């Protein structure tokens, strides 16, 4: 399945194209003088990475702006159900018993056969889940009543009823065949599904919010719901597996009316709630290391990343053109040969000759890469460093943010090469014998061992090897049936199809994708029945469509990252199975294609109309929308969801390529370096860290010329990315710099994954030699054996030949 294409649209190293600013290549077209003066002055993006955005933002993203009129319809349906029973009071004025009685009445009414009646009741329940907003005067009050009503609905058993109704709608063949035949699908085709998914999403999203003010019984309900959501209670499978099934059915073209944004949002929040977010991942990791007897983590990675400061972005192409013109008038000075990385902090030999000779002395303090260039294939165009007024300098403590790490394999390689060099023989994996090696080597080994880091994955791989070698004496493996394990078992049979489907939708939602006739239509739940007739309506729909795509990218990137991280902790081969299918479905070129755009424009995009966001739109009088107000957008410095998506995609790319030589070479082959360097324009520390990590792994393959032209990037990698003590990432003389054999590496990994899945999950094809043997004479003789027909016909002959004609020595038999 060719999801991401063959890297089409990725830039080639063409000098003329590299020199010209181009919107598609993500370069700025601002005034060069203003740019060069203002780059280092632009503030860091005040973005705090988290599992999700603020609760209000997550609620508003559920609804498209086209769905706006449905809020009033939901209220009307509720009033029709509510008023006959309580004529003179508001919902907010009733007591708890009356609230519960009405919730039970609505739940009973859901089980009617008539579709129209059922939809009305579902809308009334949705209005309750939306906080009975007509009786509220502020957003905070809406959120308070949402929380109260949703816990009430969950307590009376609404969620199970909704899952059953959703299953019915998924299997509704009439709706599917009707949607397939339609030339254009609109919002009206998915009404029933949207109402059900809205209620389910609001329930999951609200209940997962942990509020210290919650009642004790609410906390019990919350934990019970979390356990149920991750268990195969609904339709004998976790809710996430059912939603994955909806995604594949949509992508196969059998159900084009499915509201995919809502399905993906509910899938993301279900996984997040049942498996846990990034804080929980960190605590699970600490607990697992403790269980395996491994030393504690050297640092809390979340805290380190949050305390990091962003570097200034590289210079733009317009700067480089101006600098090249100035430089052409100047004499070229001889370049000093640079032998090691220490010279970076002393003086940059590739800097243009000017009066600021001591500029690089302060690189440690500046933590900046503002004089960095784009890789112009042969040119070394370096703009002069930007001056900083002495009064504005901020001093930071010296030292690197991460503790260095060394793998056992690295120590073995170091000892092997040292023994070959000094003694002339090797001892394989022995890392203790140092006889005959010089004193400095002893010191080196001691330092390496001090920083040795054994990962959970290494322990799991070695245990799996033991199980494969000794299937009988190894004993039974104790598999903890946690939520992650249950989810993996649920999605294992169709995991490749799920990954392909997610990547297909991601490709369709990416801003760099062109509209193609064969691509899937992801706009079914945003397009109105009647297309816009005025300019204002068209602008509003345009904003809505772009916002819709951004939310889909956000949900898919979060789903993939969460699954990869949880599977990696649960068992490394579960992670490798998912990662390998992502790679086979062209995830690497797809993510690079996504970043091959003006990434600053994407992150600062204003595809939202704040006055139409829920719950603001239901408690305030809406002002009149104008073309000017739509164009202006909000006043935010950046778009939270887009920056969140970009960081997630970079983290996924890191997860796929880490320690995989063949996949690292894919980054090189697809010319990812210039694309990733443009992403450094975003002044956000976490995003820059993951970009620098991806550049670090391929630096040795990019050639001396690239490294020479990108000294500032090299320096930033040195300052921000964790060090592996004997990793020659900056020099290109590593043993791994061999011609890449993609197939051999991936096939070996695939064989290991298949052996793991077969041993642990495929009980039907277990080796008959390893099955237990029945030694009881009575039970063996009591078994019914089906004899073939020809044997039964010739039974008398067999008795004569095998029994009667053969003498039996009873004495010997008895002895």
PyMOL commands that set and color helices and strands:
alter all, ss='L'
color gray80, all
select helices_A, chain A and resi 15-19+23-25+32-38+55-60+65-67+70-82+91-93+96-109+115-129+133-135+139-155+158-170+173-181+187-208+216-230+239-251+260-275+278-291+301-307+317-329+341-345+359-366+390-392+408-422+439-450+456-469+483-509+535-570+572-584+587-595+599-603+610-612+616-619+627-632+640-657+661-669+672-679+685-701+704-709+711-720+742-761+763-765+768-770+777-781+789-793+795-804+810-814
alter helices_A, ss='H'
color red, helices_A
deselect
rebuild
show_as cartoon
